[in-house]
Amino acid sequence: MREGLSIGSVFGVRIRLHPSWFIIFALVVFSLATVGSPAGDRPLSQAARWVLAAVVASLFFASVVAHELSHALVARRRGLEVKEITLFIFGGAATLEQETPNPRTEALVAAAGPAASLVVGGSFLAVWLGLRGSDAEVVSTIAASAFWLGVSNVLLAAFNLVPGFPMDGGRLLRAALWAVTGNFVRATRIATLVGRGFAYLIIAGGFLRAISGEVLDGLWLIFIGWFLNQAAEASYKRVAVEKLVEGIRVQDVMERTMPVVGPNLTLDTLVDQHLLTGQASYYPVVHDGELVGSVEVSQVSRVPRSDWPNTRVTDVMTRGTGLRTLSEGEPLWQAVTQFEESSATAIPVVGGETGRRLLGLVTRDGVFRALRARAQLGT
């Protein structure tokens, strides 16, 4: 969910459009322009209907941003870090960098979104109440559009309050279970099972709708149910892993001795002296005792073999902002998150006065070994 087009930020929270969002936006605009226009049977031209559809769809997705932004602002007020909101095919998601610390915070953050949707929906319905009954075509069209937006936001709030984890209602359920049991992981597991049950009901409903003749509607419901099922299970696994690495620092699992290479090494020498030995597939690139980049087998394989003698490591290595690093004292969860966000097989650990002195290396395999050992020990 961290990929997509960044379109700016609101209150310091970056807004990102996932590629799948463009699909749902186009579908909503098409539906409003051809099937269920807010203008109803009013005599608008075809061009006017498409413009109205685009405006109403944009306002609806702005309402989704308000929903997610409410989550983000309440989370931030409770001491949690939220960097971005992503809009995707099923709505939106505020990316919390860590799980909530207690049931009260969980409930407040979860409730903020539906509360915002109800406020936005109520505001649009108030506009409709104030303008309805007018004979003026423009005013009556605005009133009808406000009614559609008001009802849509109320339905958005209601749907999110269904106890299907990881939706807002499922998070409220988890908060209640957490408060009762005192066990966050157990509460998450129960909420996940409820969420998956809800997802299976949606899939069953979609199947019944499909065999009754409404094939497209049925397939869409099946798709939604499948997505919620996957999201519920993924959310539980994320929580389980986060709790599994709790208390472990990067320095506890990092490898302190590792092969390094220089930036001026040619690729043919790198392959012959390092990569072909099987010693490692990822190499930190060091110059004058400081980390300046990293190089992997995949980067070398993209260069034609005939060019290896004339191509140096510095020409293909990852550098600058693209180079992910960790510090010794960071929680291991930071490494897990970085591995989750990228295809990197290892992450350098740096320190010293410049913050660039290479201290060690955290590998994917090393993290997995630590997780497996801790799970086996039951700690």
N, C-alpha and C positions, 0 to 999 in steps of 0.2 A: 504493500500500500504506500510505500514511500517513493514510488516513481510517479512521473507525470509532469504536467506543465504548471509552474509556479506563476500565479497571476497577481501577486502582491501580498500584503499583510495587513491585518487589522488588530490593533492593540498589541502589536509585536508578535502576533501569531500568523505564521505563513499560511496562505491559502493555496492549495494545490489541486489541480484537476487531473484525476486518473484517466488514462485513455478510454476506459469503459464509460466514463461520464458523458463523453460526446455522443455515445450510442443512445443512452437514455434521454439526453436532452433533445436529440433529433426526433426520437419516438414521441416524446411529450409534445413537441411543437407540431409534428405531423398529426397527432391525435386531436389536438386542440383546433387545428386549422381545418380538419376534414370531417371529424366525427363529433366531438363534444365541445364545440366552441363556447366560451363563456358568453359570447354575444347571442347564443341561442338562434332563434329564427329571425333576428333583426336583419334588415336588408343591407348587409355590408358587402362590398366588393370582395372578390377573391383575394386581391392583394392586401386589402385591409384586414381580412381574416388571418392571413399569414403574419402580418406585422403584429396584430393583437396577440396571436398565439406565441410569437417569440417574446413579446414583452411580458405576458403573463407567466410563461415558463421561466423566464429570467427572474421574475419576482418570487416565484415559488422556490427556485434554487437558492435565491438570496435568503429566503426563510429557513432553508435547510442549513445555510451557513450560520444564521442566527442561533439555531438550535444547537449546533456543534460548538459555536463560540461560547455559548452559555456554559456548556460543560467545561471548556478550556479555562474560562475566567474564574469559575468557582473552584476548579482544581488548583489554579494558580494561587488563589486567595487562601487555599488550605495548605499551601507550601509545596505543591507538586509542579513539576516542570512540564509545560506543554509547548512544543515548538511549532506544530503545524496541524492544519485541518485538511483532510483529503476528501474531495467529493468523488464518488464512484457510482457505478451503475445502480446500486441499491440505496443510495442516499449519501451519507457522509460519516466521517469518523474523526474524532479528535485524538491525536496520538499522545498518550501519556507516557512519559519516559520511564515511569515506575508505577507499581501498583499502589493503591491507596493504603495508608497506614492503619486505618481503623474503620469500624462499621459506620460511624457517623459521617466521616468524610466520604466513604463509598456511597452512602445514601444521598448526601447532598449533591455530589457530583452527578450521580445518575438522574436525580430528579430535576436538575437544572434544565436539561434539554427539553423534556416534555412541558415543563412550566413555561419556558420561552415560547414554544410552539403554541401553547394555549393563549398566551398574551398576544402573540402576533395574529393568531386566528381570530381572537376576540376583537382586535383592532380593525381587521379587515371587515368583520361582520358589522362593526359599529359604523364603518363607512357605508356599507350596504344599506343599513337601516336608515341612515341619514339621506341617502340619495334615491332609494327605491321609489317607484311611482312617478318618476319624472317622465315627461313626454319628450324631452330633448334626447336625441339619439346618442350624442356623446356621453351625456350624464348617465343615461340608462345602461350604456355599454360599460362604463366605469363601475357602476353599481353591480352589474352582473359579474364582472371580472373580480370585484372585491368579494362577492359572495362565494365564487369558486375558490378563491385563495383562502378565504376564511374557513370554509368547510374542509379544504385540503389540509390546512395546518392543524385543525382539530383532529382530523383522522390520523395525521402524522403522529400527534401526541398520543392518541389512543393506541395506535399500532405499536409504538415504542414502549408502552406501558405493559404490554402482554409479557408475562414472565418467561420469555424465551431467551435465555442467556446466549450470546453476550449483549442483547439489546438492553435498553435502559430498565425495563421491567425485570429482566433477569438479574441485572446488577442490584436492583432494589431487593429482590428475593435473596441474593447472596448476602447483602448487608444484614438482612434480618436473620438469616441462618448463622452468619458469622457472630452476630451479637448473642445468639442463643447458645451456640456450640462452643464459641471461643476458639474455633479452629478454622483458619482462613482457607486452607487447602481443602478440607472436608466440605466446607460451605460451597466452595467453587465447584467441587465434584458433583454435589447434589444439584446445584443450579445448572450445571452442564447437562446432567441427565434430564432435567425438566426441559431445558432448552432443546435438546435433541428430540425429546418426545413431541414437543410443539412442532419442530421441523418435520418430523414424520407425519404429523397430522396434516400439515400443509401439502406435503408430497401426495398423501392419500387423497386429499381434496382435489388436487390438481389432476390426479389420475382419473378420478370419477368425472371431473369436468371434461377431460379430454375424450373419454369414451362416450360421453353424452352428446358429443358433437362440437363442443367449444374447444377445439384442439389447441389453438394458439394460447387462449387463456389458461388451459390446463398445463401446457408446457411451461408457461411463465411461472405458474405456482410451483410446479415441480422444481424449476430452476431456483426459485427463492428458497424453497425448503431445503434443497441440497446445499445451497450456500450457507444458510443458517446452521445446518448440521455441521458442516466443515468448520465454520467460524467458532461454534461452541467447543468442538473438540480441540481446535488449535489454541483457543484461549485457555483451556484447562492445562494443556501441555506447557504453555508458556508460564503459567503460574507455578506448575509443579517444578519446572526447571529453575525458576527464579528462587523458589524456596530451597531447592536442593543445593544451590551454590551460595546460599546465605552464609555470611561469615568468612568466605574464602576470598583471599586477595589475589591479585595478579601475580605477586611475588611468590605465592605458594605453589604455582603450577608452571611458572615460566622456565624455559631452558636457558641456563646461564652460559653455556658454551655452545657456539653454533658457527658454522662456516660462513664467512663473509667474502665479498668480492669488491674490487675497485671499479670505479666508473669508466676507466679507460681500457678495461679488458675487452678484447675483441670477442665476438660471439663464438667463433670457432674454438678459441681457447677456453671460453666458459663451458662449452659443450664437452670438449675433450677432457678437461681437468676437473670438472665439477658435476655437470648434469648426468653424464654417462656413467659416473661412478655409483649413482643411485643413492648418494649420501643425503641429498635433499632435492626438493623441486622448487623451493623458495629460498632466495638469498637476499639478505640485507646488503645494500650497497653503501660502503663506508669510505669517506675521504677525510684525511687528517683527523682521524679518531671520531668523526661525527657522522651520523646517519644522513645520507643525502637522497636515498631512494630504495627501491626494491625491484628485483627482477625474478620472473617465474618462467617455467618451461613454456607456458602458453604464449608468452610474449616473444620468446625466441622462435617458436614454431611458425609465427606469422611472417617472419622474414625469410625470403627465399634463401636456400642453402648456399647458392652461389655468392650471396652478398655477405655471408657471415664474416669472412676475413676482413672486410672493409667496414663493418658495422660494430660500434662499441656499445657496451652496456648502457652508457649514458644516453644513447640514441633511442633506446626502447624502454628504459626503466620507468617505473611509476615514481612521481616526484610531487613536491608542493602539496596542494590541498588534497590531491588524490591519494596521498600516502597516509594510511591510517596508523596511528600509534597509540600506545597505552603507557601509563606510569605504574610504578611498582605498587603503590598503595591503593590503586583503584580496586573496587569490588570486581570479582570475576564476572559478574553479571554484565559489566560493560563490554567485556570481551565477547560474551555470548551474543549480546545485541549487535556488535559490529560484525560478527560472523554471520548473523542472521540477515543483515542488510547487504552483505556482499558475498562474492564468491572466493574471497581470499582464503588461502590455506594456512596463513600465519600472519601475526601482527607483531611488529617490533615493540619492545619495551624500552623507553628512553628516559633519561634523567640528566643530572648534572646541572651546572650553572646555565648552560645554553638551552637545556631541555632537548638536546639532540645527541647526547652521548648514548651509544647503544649499550644497554644493560642485559638484554636477553630477548627471548622470542617466545610468544605464546602461539601454539599451533592448535588447529582444529582437533587433531588426534589427542593432544595433551588435555584439552578441555573435556573431550568425550571420556577419556580415561578417568579424569577426576570425578565426573558425574557418575560414571559406572561404579567406581569404587565407593563413593558416598552412598549410592543407592543400595549397593550390596551390604554395606555396613549398617544400613538403616538409620543413618544420622541425618 
